[in-house]
């Protein structure tokens, strides 16, 4: 396989990874929006202690997929592969660990996990660019 074809394939996979991260972010945002407008949500939140530490941790986990939209396009082969795999794994754990049992959330979480698994798959199959 010639270098130009490998480079084109790598750019195609990078675009797919970035697009998957964008899609995943939209799904995560809309899952949260629908959760916020669910009747009784504010009352349930009022029962829990929301601390600055909790909000910081949540912000870190939210920034991971946002950063990956850009990073999956610009990182070199090895860093791109492992950063996508690790970020997707962390995102899967965040989605499953922080989820609720409401039907809309289970639906969104399932799609989020599938998209993150696709990210792992594409990152693993990322063609190695020749020097």
DSSP file (Angstrom, degrees, kcal/mol; ACC not computed):
  #  RESIDUE AA STRUCTURE BP1 BP2  ACC     N-H-->O    O-->H-N    N-H-->O    O-->H-N    TCO  KAPPA ALPHA  PHI   PSI    X-CA   Y-CA   Z-CA
    1    1 A X              0   0    0      0, 0.0     2,-0.0     0, 0.0     0, 0.0   0.000 360.0 360.0 360.0 130.7    0.0    0.0    0.0
    2    2 A X     >  -     0   0    0      1,-0.1     4,-2.2     4,-0.0     5,-0.2  -0.304 360.0-112.8 -78.9 163.7    1.5    3.3   -1.0
    3    3 A X  H  > S+     0   0    0      1,-0.2     4,-2.7     2,-0.2     5,-0.2   0.871 114.3  54.7 -62.8 -39.8    2.0    6.2    1.4
    4    4 A X  H  > S+     0   0    0      1,-0.2     4,-2.2     2,-0.2    -1,-0.2   0.897 109.6  47.3 -63.1 -39.8   -0.6    8.5   -0.3
    5    5 A X  H  > S+     0   0    0      2,-0.2     4,-2.4     1,-0.2    -1,-0.2   0.909 113.1  48.4 -68.3 -41.3   -3.3    5.8    0.1
    6    6 A X  H  X S+     0   0    0     -4,-2.2     4,-2.5     2,-0.2    -2,-0.2   0.911 111.6  50.1 -64.1 -41.6   -2.3    5.2    3.8
    7    7 A X  H  X S+     0   0    0     -4,-2.7     4,-2.3     2,-0.2    -2,-0.2   0.912 111.2  48.7 -62.6 -42.7   -2.3    8.9    4.5
    8    8 A X  H  X S+     0   0    0     -4,-2.2     4,-2.1     2,-0.2    -2,-0.2   0.907 112.0  49.0 -63.9 -42.1   -5.8    9.3    2.9
    9    9 A X  H  X S+     0   0    0     -4,-2.4     4,-2.4     2,-0.2    -2,-0.2   0.897 110.5  50.9 -63.8 -40.1   -7.1    6.3    5.0
   10   10 A X  H  X S+     0   0    0     -4,-2.5     4,-2.5     1,-0.2    -2,-0.2   0.919 110.2  48.7 -64.7 -42.8   -5.7    7.8    8.2
   11   11 A X  H  X S+     0   0    0     -4,-2.3     4,-2.1     1,-0.2    -1,-0.2   0.884 110.6  52.4 -63.3 -37.8   -7.3   11.2    7.5
   12   12 A X  H  X S+     0   0    0     -4,-2.1     4,-2.1     2,-0.2    -2,-0.2   0.919 111.1  45.6 -63.9 -43.9  -10.6    9.3    6.8
   13   13 A X  H  X S+     0   0    0     -4,-2.4     4,-2.8     2,-0.2    -2,-0.2   0.899 110.8  53.6 -67.3 -39.8  -10.4    7.5   10.1
   14   14 A X  H  X S+     0   0    0     -4,-2.5     4,-2.5     1,-0.2    -1,-0.2   0.902 109.2  49.3 -59.8 -40.5   -9.5   10.7   11.9
   15   15 A X  H  X S+     0   0    0     -4,-2.1     4,-2.5     2,-0.2    -2,-0.2   0.904 110.8  49.8 -65.6 -41.5  -12.6   12.3   10.4
   16   16 A X  H  X S+     0   0    0     -4,-2.1     4,-2.5     2,-0.2    -2,-0.2   0.919 111.2  49.4 -62.7 -43.6  -14.8    9.4   11.5
   17   17 A X  H  X S+     0   0    0     -4,-2.8     4,-2.3     2,-0.2    -2,-0.2   0.944 112.6  46.7 -60.5 -48.6  -13.4    9.6   15.0
   18   18 A X  H  X S+     0   0    0     -4,-2.5     4,-2.3     1,-0.2    -1,-0.2   0.907 112.6  49.9 -61.1 -42.6  -14.0   13.3   15.3
   19   19 A X  H  X S+     0   0    0     -4,-2.5     4,-2.6     1,-0.2    -1,-0.2   0.883 109.1  51.8 -65.4 -39.0  -17.5   12.9   13.9
   20   20 A X  H  X S+     0   0    0     -4,-2.5     4,-2.8     2,-0.2    -1,-0.2   0.905 109.4  50.2 -62.8 -41.0  -18.3   10.2   16.4
   21   21 A X  H  X S+     0   0    0     -4,-2.3     4,-2.3     2,-0.2    -2,-0.2   0.903 110.7  49.8 -63.9 -40.2  -17.1   12.4   19.2
   22   22 A X  H  X S+     0   0    0     -4,-2.3     4,-2.2     2,-0.2    -2,-0.2   0.946 113.0  46.2 -61.7 -47.8  -19.3   15.2   17.9
   23   23 A X  H  X S+     0   0    0     -4,-2.6     4,-2.4     1,-0.2    -2,-0.2   0.913 111.3  52.3 -60.5 -43.8  -22.3   12.9   17.7
   24   24 A X  H  X S+     0   0    0     -4,-2.8     4,-2.5     1,-0.2    -1,-0.2   0.899 108.0  51.6 -60.4 -41.4  -21.5   11.5   21.2
   25   25 A X  H  X S+     0   0    0     -4,-2.3     4,-2.6     2,-0.2    -1,-0.2   0.920 109.0  49.9 -63.0 -43.8  -21.4   15.0   22.6
   26   26 A X  H  X S+     0   0    0     -4,-2.2     4,-2.6     1,-0.2     5,-0.2   0.922 111.4  49.1 -60.6 -43.3  -24.8   15.9   21.1
   27   27 A X  H  X S+     0   0    0     -4,-2.4     4,-2.3     1,-0.2    -2,-0.2   0.926 111.8  48.8 -62.2 -44.2  -26.3   12.7   22.5
   28   28 A X  H  X S+     0   0    0     -4,-2.5     4,-1.9     2,-0.2    -2,-0.2   0.913 112.2  48.9 -62.2 -43.1  -24.9   13.5   26.0
   29   29 A X  H  X S+     0   0    0     -4,-2.6     4,-2.6     1,-0.2    -2,-0.2   0.936 113.1  45.6 -63.8 -47.1  -26.2   17.1   25.9
   30   30 A X  H  X S+     0   0    0     -4,-2.6     4,-2.5     1,-0.2     5,-0.2   0.836 108.6  56.5 -70.1 -30.7  -29.7   16.1   24.9
   31   31 A X  H  X S+     0   0    0     -4,-2.3     4,-1.7    -5,-0.2    -1,-0.2   0.922 111.6  44.5 -61.2 -42.7  -29.8   13.3   27.5
   32   32 A X  H  X S+     0   0    0     -4,-1.9     4,-2.4     2,-0.2    -2,-0.2   0.909 111.7  52.1 -67.9 -42.1  -29.0   15.9   30.1
   33   33 A X  H  X S+     0   0    0     -4,-2.6     4,-1.6     1,-0.2    -2,-0.2   0.941 111.3  46.6 -60.6 -47.3  -31.5   18.4   28.7
   34   34 A X  H  X S+     0   0    0     -4,-2.5     4,-0.6     1,-0.2    -1,-0.2   0.867 111.2  52.9 -64.3 -34.5  -34.3   15.8   28.7
   35   35 A X  H >< S+     0   0    0     -4,-1.7     3,-0.8    -5,-0.2    -1,-0.2   0.906 106.4  53.5 -65.0 -39.6  -33.3   14.8   32.3
   36   36 A X  H 3< S+     0   0    0     -4,-2.4     6,-0.2     1,-0.2    -1,-0.2   0.842 111.0  45.3 -64.1 -33.5  -33.6   18.4   33.4
   37   37 A X  H 3< S+     0   0    0     -4,-1.6    -1,-0.2    -5,-0.2     2,-0.2   0.476  83.9 115.4 -92.7  -0.7  -37.1   18.9   32.1
   38   38 A X  S X< S-     0   0    0     -3,-0.8     3,-2.1    -4,-0.6     4,-0.3  -0.506  81.4-100.6 -66.3 131.6  -38.4   15.5   33.5
   39   39 A X  T 3  S+     0   0    0      1,-0.3    -1,-0.1    -2,-0.2    -2,-0.1  -0.284 107.1  19.0 -56.2 133.5  -41.0   16.3   36.1
   40   40 A X  T 3> S+     0   0    0     -3,-0.1     4,-2.0     3,-0.0    -1,-0.3   0.357  88.0 117.2  89.8  -4.8  -39.6   16.0   39.6
   41   41 A X  H <> S+     0   0    0     -3,-2.1     4,-2.5     1,-0.2     5,-0.2   0.934  74.5  49.0 -62.8 -47.1  -36.0   16.3   38.6
   42   42 A X  H  > S+     0   0    0     -4,-0.3     4,-2.1    -6,-0.2    -1,-0.2   0.868 110.1  52.0 -63.6 -35.9  -35.3   19.6   40.5
   43   43 A X  H  > S+     0   0    0      2,-0.2     4,-0.8     1,-0.2    -1,-0.2   0.908 110.3  48.8 -65.6 -40.4  -36.9   18.2   43.6
   44   44 A X  H >< S+     0   0    0     -4,-2.0     3,-0.7     1,-0.2     4,-0.5   0.904 111.1  49.6 -65.5 -41.4  -34.6   15.1   43.3
   45   45 A X  H >< S+     0   0    0     -4,-2.5     3,-1.6     1,-0.2    -1,-0.2   0.887 103.1  61.4 -64.3 -38.5  -31.5   17.2   42.8
   46   46 A X  H 3< S+     0   0    0     -4,-2.1    -1,-0.2     1,-0.3    -2,-0.2   0.753  98.5  58.1 -60.2 -24.2  -32.5   19.4   45.8
   47   47 A X  T << S+     0   0    0     -4,-0.8     2,-0.3    -3,-0.7    -1,-0.3   0.685  98.8  72.6 -78.8 -18.0  -32.1   16.2   48.0
   48   48 A X  S <  S-     0   0    0     -3,-1.6     2,-0.7    -4,-0.5     0, 0.0  -0.712  85.8-116.9-102.3 149.5  -28.5   15.7   47.0
   49   49 A X        -     0   0    0     -2,-0.3     2,-0.7     1,-0.0    -3,-0.1  -0.748  25.6-164.3 -84.6 114.4  -25.5   17.7   48.0
   50   50 A X        -     0   0    0     -2,-0.7     2,-0.2    -4,-0.1    -5,-0.0  -0.894  16.9-176.7-100.7 110.8  -23.9   19.4   44.9
   51   51 A X     >  -     0   0    0     -2,-0.7     4,-2.2     1,-0.1     5,-0.2  -0.574  41.2-111.1-104.4 167.1  -20.4   20.5   45.9
   52   52 A X  H  > S+     0   0    0      1,-0.2     4,-2.2     2,-0.2     5,-0.2   0.872 120.0  55.0 -62.2 -36.8  -17.7   22.4   44.1
   53   53 A X  H  > S+     0   0    0      2,-0.2     4,-2.4     1,-0.2    -1,-0.2   0.915 106.9  49.0 -63.1 -43.7  -15.7   19.2   44.0
   54   54 A X  H  > S+     0   0    0      1,-0.2     4,-2.6     2,-0.2    -2,-0.2   0.927 111.7  49.2 -60.8 -45.4  -18.5   17.3   42.4
   55   55 A X  H  X S+     0   0    0     -4,-2.2     4,-2.3     1,-0.2    -2,-0.2   0.867 110.1  51.5 -64.1 -36.5  -19.0   20.0   39.8
   56   56 A X  H  X S+     0   0    0     -4,-2.2     4,-2.3     2,-0.2    -1,-0.2   0.935 111.1  47.0 -64.7 -46.4  -15.2   20.0   39.1
   57   57 A X  H  X S+     0   0    0     -4,-2.4     4,-2.2     1,-0.2    -2,-0.2   0.926 112.8  49.8 -61.0 -44.7  -15.1   16.3   38.6
   58   58 A X  H  X S+     0   0    0     -4,-2.6     4,-2.1     1,-0.2    -1,-0.2   0.908 109.4  52.1 -60.5 -42.0  -18.2   16.5   36.3
   59   59 A X  H  X S+     0   0    0     -4,-2.3     4,-2.2     2,-0.2    -1,-0.2   0.902 108.0  51.3 -61.9 -41.6  -16.6   19.3   34.3
   60   60 A X  H  X S+     0   0    0     -4,-2.3     4,-1.2     1,-0.2    -1,-0.2   0.935 111.8  46.5 -61.2 -46.5  -13.4   17.2   33.8
   61   61 A X  H  X S+     0   0    0     -4,-2.2     4,-0.7     1,-0.2    -1,-0.2   0.832 113.1  49.7 -67.1 -31.1  -15.4   14.2   32.5
   62   62 A X  H  X S+     0   0    0     -4,-2.1     4,-1.1    -5,-0.2    -1,-0.2   0.849 106.7  55.3 -74.1 -34.6  -17.5   16.5   30.2
   63   63 A X  H  X S+     0   0    0     -4,-2.2     4,-3.1     1,-0.2     5,-0.3   0.776  92.1  73.8 -71.2 -25.6  -14.4   18.1   28.7
   64   64 A X  H  X S+     0   0    0     -4,-1.2     4,-2.0     1,-0.2    -1,-0.2   0.958 101.7  38.6 -55.7 -56.7  -12.9   14.8   27.7
   65   65 A X  H  X S+     0   0    0     -4,-0.7     4,-1.0     1,-0.2    -1,-0.2   0.875 115.5  54.5 -63.4 -33.5  -15.3   14.2   24.7
   66   66 A X  H >X S+     0   0    0     -4,-1.1     3,-0.8     1,-0.2     4,-0.7   0.947 110.5  45.0 -63.6 -46.8  -15.2   17.9   23.8
   67   67 A X  H >X S+     0   0    0     -4,-3.1     4,-2.8     1,-0.2     3,-0.6   0.844 105.7  62.4 -64.1 -33.7  -11.4   17.9   23.6
   68   68 A X  H 3X S+     0   0    0     -4,-2.0     4,-2.2    -5,-0.3    -1,-0.2   0.745  89.3  68.6 -68.6 -22.6  -11.4   14.6   21.7
   69   69 A X  H << S+     0   0    0     -4,-1.0     4,-0.2    -3,-0.8    -1,-0.2   0.940 114.2  29.1 -57.2 -46.0  -13.3   16.3   18.8
   70   70 A X  H XX S+     0   0    0     -4,-0.7     3,-1.5    -3,-0.6     4,-1.2   0.922 119.4  53.7 -78.7 -48.9  -10.2   18.3   18.1
   71   71 A X  H 3X S+     0   0    0     -4,-2.8     4,-2.5     1,-0.3     3,-0.3   0.841 100.0  61.0 -61.5 -35.1   -7.5   15.9   19.3
   72   72 A X  H 3< S+     0   0    0     -4,-2.2    -1,-0.3     1,-0.2   -54,-0.2   0.726 108.3  46.3 -66.7 -18.1   -8.7   13.0   17.2
   73   73 A X  H <4 S+     0   0    0     -3,-1.5    -1,-0.2    -4,-0.2    -2,-0.2   0.757 121.8  31.6 -89.2 -27.3   -8.1   15.2   14.1
   74   74 A X  H  < S+     0   0    0     -4,-1.2    -2,-0.2    -3,-0.3    -3,-0.1   0.687  89.1 100.2-111.1 -19.8   -4.6   16.5   15.0
   75   75 A X  S  < S-     0   0    0     -4,-2.5     2,-0.0    -5,-0.2     6,-0.0  -0.347  73.8-110.6 -69.8 150.0   -2.8   13.9   17.0
   76   76 A X     >  -     0   0    0      4,-0.1     4,-3.2     1,-0.0     5,-0.3  -0.237  43.5 -85.6 -71.3 168.4   -0.2   11.7   15.4
   77   77 A X  H  > S+     0   0    0      1,-0.2     4,-2.7     2,-0.2     5,-0.2   0.868 122.1  37.5 -45.3 -63.3   -0.9    8.0   14.9
   78   78 A X  H  > S+     0   0    0      1,-0.2     4,-2.2     2,-0.2     5,-0.3   0.921 121.3  44.3 -64.1 -46.5    0.3    6.4   18.2
   79   79 A X  H  > S+     0   0    0      1,-0.2     4,-2.4     2,-0.2     5,-0.3   0.886 114.2  51.9 -64.5 -38.1   -1.0    9.3   20.4
   80   80 A X  H  X S+     0   0    0     -4,-3.2     4,-2.2     2,-0.2     5,-0.2   0.937 109.7  48.5 -63.8 -47.7   -4.3    9.4   18.5
   81   81 A X  H  X S+     0   0    0     -4,-2.7     4,-2.2    -5,-0.3    -2,-0.2   0.961 118.3  37.7 -57.5 -55.1   -4.9    5.7   18.9
   82   82 A X  H  X S+     0   0    0     -4,-2.2     4,-2.6     1,-0.2     5,-0.3   0.847 114.5  53.4 -73.1 -33.8   -4.3    5.5   22.6
   83   83 A X  H  X S+     0   0    0     -4,-2.4     4,-2.7    -5,-0.3     5,-0.2   0.925 112.1  45.9 -65.2 -43.7   -5.9    8.8   23.5
   84   84 A X  H  X S+     0   0    0     -4,-2.2     4,-2.5    -5,-0.3     5,-0.2   0.918 114.1  48.0 -64.2 -43.9   -9.1    7.9   21.7
   85   85 A X  H  X S+     0   0    0     -4,-2.2     4,-2.1    -5,-0.2    -2,-0.2   0.938 116.7  42.1 -63.2 -47.3   -9.2    4.4   23.3
   86   86 A X  H  X S+     0   0    0     -4,-2.6     4,-2.5     2,-0.2     5,-0.2   0.926 115.7  48.8 -67.5 -44.9   -8.5    5.7   26.8
   87   87 A X  H  X S+     0   0    0     -4,-2.7     4,-2.3    -5,-0.3    -1,-0.2   0.898 112.5  48.7 -63.0 -40.3  -10.9    8.7   26.4
   88   88 A X  H  X S+     0   0    0     -4,-2.5     4,-2.4    -5,-0.2    -1,-0.2   0.901 111.1  50.2 -66.6 -40.4  -13.7    6.4   25.1
   89   89 A X  H  X S+     0   0    0     -4,-2.1     4,-2.2    -5,-0.2    -2,-0.2   0.921 111.6  48.0 -63.3 -43.6  -13.2    3.9   27.9
   90   90 A X  H  X S+     0   0    0     -4,-2.5     4,-2.4     1,-0.2    -2,-0.2   0.906 111.3  51.3 -62.4 -41.5  -13.4    6.7   30.5
   91   91 A X  H  X S+     0   0    0     -4,-2.3     4,-2.7     2,-0.2    -2,-0.2   0.901 107.9  51.8 -64.0 -41.4  -16.5    8.1   28.8
   92   92 A X  H  X S+     0   0    0     -4,-2.4     4,-2.6     1,-0.2     5,-0.3   0.934 111.1  47.8 -59.8 -45.8  -18.2    4.6   28.9
   93   93 A X  H  X S+     0   0    0     -4,-2.2     4,-3.0     1,-0.2     5,-0.2   0.901 112.1  49.8 -62.4 -40.7  -17.4    4.3   32.6
   94   94 A X  H  X S+     0   0    0     -4,-2.4     4,-2.1     2,-0.2    -2,-0.2   0.917 112.3  47.4 -62.8 -45.1  -18.8    7.9   33.2
   95   95 A X  H  < S+     0   0    0     -4,-2.7     4,-0.3     2,-0.2    -2,-0.2   0.931 118.8  39.2 -64.6 -46.5  -22.0    7.1   31.3
   96   96 A X  H >< S+     0   0    0     -4,-2.6     3,-0.8    -5,-0.2    -2,-0.2   0.925 119.5  45.7 -71.3 -44.0  -22.6    3.8   33.0
   97   97 A X  H 3< S+     0   0    0     -4,-3.0    -2,-0.2    -5,-0.3    -1,-0.2   0.784 118.4  40.8 -71.3 -27.8  -21.6    5.0   36.5
   98   98 A X  T 3< S+     0   0    0     -4,-2.1    -1,-0.2    -5,-0.2    -2,-0.2   0.281  94.0 114.7-104.3  11.1  -23.4    8.2   36.4
   99   99 A X    <   -     0   0    0     -3,-0.8     2,-0.2    -4,-0.3    -3,-0.1  -0.188  52.3-140.0 -83.6 171.1  -26.6    7.1   34.8
  100  100 A X        -     0   0    0      2,-0.2    -1,-0.1    -2,-0.0    -2,-0.0  -0.659  22.3-118.2-117.5 177.1  -30.1    6.8   36.0
  101  101 A X        +     0   0    0     -2,-0.2     2,-0.2     4,-0.1    -2,-0.0   0.244  69.1 123.8-103.5  12.3  -32.8    4.2   35.4
  102  102 A X  S >> S-     0   0    0      1,-0.1     4,-2.4     4,-0.0     3,-0.5  -0.522  70.5-120.9 -72.4 141.4  -35.3    6.4   33.6
  103  103 A X  H 3> S+     0   0    0      1,-0.3     4,-2.4     2,-0.2     5,-0.2   0.861 110.3  52.0 -54.3 -42.3  -36.1    5.0   30.1
  104  104 A X  H 3> S+     0   0    0      1,-0.2     4,-2.5     2,-0.2    -1,-0.3   0.900 111.8  47.4 -63.2 -37.5  -34.9    8.0   28.2
  105  105 A X  H <> S+     0   0    0     -3,-0.5     4,-3.4     2,-0.2     5,-0.3   0.910 110.0  51.3 -70.8 -40.6  -31.6    7.9   29.9
  106  106 A X  H  X S+     0   0    0     -4,-2.4     4,-2.2     2,-0.2    -1,-0.2   0.914 111.4  49.6 -60.7 -41.5  -31.1    4.2   29.4
  107  107 A X  H  X S+     0   0    0     -4,-2.4     4,-1.8    -5,-0.2    -2,-0.2   0.958 115.2  42.0 -60.0 -52.4  -31.9    4.8   25.7
  108  108 A X  H  X S+     0   0    0     -4,-2.5     4,-2.8     1,-0.2    -2,-0.2   0.921 113.5  52.6 -62.3 -44.3  -29.4    7.6   25.4
  109  109 A X  H  X S+     0   0    0     -4,-3.4     4,-2.6     1,-0.2    -1,-0.2   0.881 106.5  53.8 -61.3 -38.8  -26.8    5.8   27.5
  110  110 A X  H  X S+     0   0    0     -4,-2.2     4,-2.2    -5,-0.3    -1,-0.2   0.937 111.6  44.5 -61.0 -46.2  -27.0    2.7   25.3
  111  111 A X  H  X S+     0   0    0     -4,-1.8     4,-2.8     2,-0.2    -2,-0.2   0.906 111.8  53.4 -65.1 -41.0  -26.3    4.8   22.2
  112  112 A X  H  X S+     0   0    0     -4,-2.8     4,-2.5     1,-0.2    -2,-0.2   0.918 110.1  47.3 -59.9 -43.7  -23.5    6.7   23.9
  113  113 A X  H  X S+     0   0    0     -4,-2.6     4,-2.4     2,-0.2    -1,-0.2   0.897 111.7  50.7 -66.2 -39.7  -21.8    3.4   24.8
  114  114 A X  H  X S+     0   0    0     -4,-2.2     4,-2.2     2,-0.2    -2,-0.2   0.933 112.1  47.1 -62.7 -45.1  -22.3    2.1   21.3
  115  115 A X  H  X S+     0   0    0     -4,-2.8     4,-2.0     2,-0.2    -2,-0.2   0.913 112.5  49.1 -63.2 -42.3  -20.7    5.3   19.9
  116  116 A X  H  X S+     0   0    0     -4,-2.5     4,-2.1     1,-0.2    -1,-0.2   0.886 110.0  51.9 -65.2 -37.2  -17.8    5.1   22.3
  117  117 A X  H  X S+     0   0    0     -4,-2.4     4,-2.4     2,-0.2    -1,-0.2   0.885 107.6  52.4 -65.4 -38.0  -17.3    1.5   21.4
  118  118 A X  H  X S+     0   0    0     -4,-2.2     4,-3.1     2,-0.2     5,-0.3   0.884 106.3  54.2 -63.2 -37.5  -17.2    2.5   17.8
  119  119 A X  H  X S+     0   0    0     -4,-2.0     4,-2.7     2,-0.2     5,-0.2   0.933 108.7  48.0 -61.3 -45.2  -14.5    5.1   18.7
  120  120 A X  H  X S+     0   0    0     -4,-2.1     4,-2.5     2,-0.2    -2,-0.2   0.932 112.8  49.7 -59.4 -45.2  -12.4    2.3   20.3
  121  121 A X  H  X S+     0   0    0     -4,-2.4     4,-1.8     2,-0.2    -2,-0.2   0.947 114.1  43.0 -60.6 -51.2  -12.9    0.2   17.2
  122  122 A X  H  < S+     0   0    0     -4,-3.1     4,-0.3     1,-0.2    -1,-0.2   0.887 114.2  51.2 -64.7 -38.6  -11.9    2.9   14.7
  123  123 A X  H >< S+     0   0    0     -4,-2.7     3,-1.1    -5,-0.3    -1,-0.2   0.908 109.5  50.5 -64.8 -40.2   -9.0    4.0   16.9
  124  124 A X  H 3< S+     0   0    0     -4,-2.5    -1,-0.2     1,-0.3    -2,-0.2   0.866 113.8  45.0 -64.9 -35.4   -7.7    0.4   17.1
  125  125 A X  T 3< S+     0   0    0     -4,-1.8    -1,-0.3    -5,-0.2    -2,-0.2   0.337  80.1 137.7 -90.7   6.4   -7.9    0.1   13.3
  126  126 A X    <   -     0   0    0     -3,-1.1  -116,-0.1    -4,-0.3     2,-0.1  -0.333  60.7-116.6 -55.1 121.8   -6.3    3.5   12.7
  127  127 A X        -     0   0    0   -118,-0.1     2,-0.5  -121,-0.1    -1,-0.1  -0.383  24.0-118.5 -66.2 137.7   -3.9    2.9    9.8
  128  128 A X        -     0   0    0     -2,-0.1     2,-0.4    -3,-0.1    -1,-0.1  -0.638  26.6-132.5 -77.8 122.9   -0.3    3.4   10.7
  129  129 A X        -     0   0    0     -2,-0.5     2,-0.1  -122,-0.1  -126,-0.1  -0.604  20.1-127.8 -78.6 131.5    1.1    6.2    8.6
  130  130 A X              0   0    0     -2,-0.4    -1,-0.1  -127,-0.1  -123,-0.0  -0.434 360.0 360.0 -76.5 153.3    4.4    5.4    7.1
  131  131 A X              0   0    0     -2,-0.1    -1,-0.1     0, 0.0    -2,-0.0   0.487 360.0 360.0 -71.6 360.0    7.4    7.7    7.5
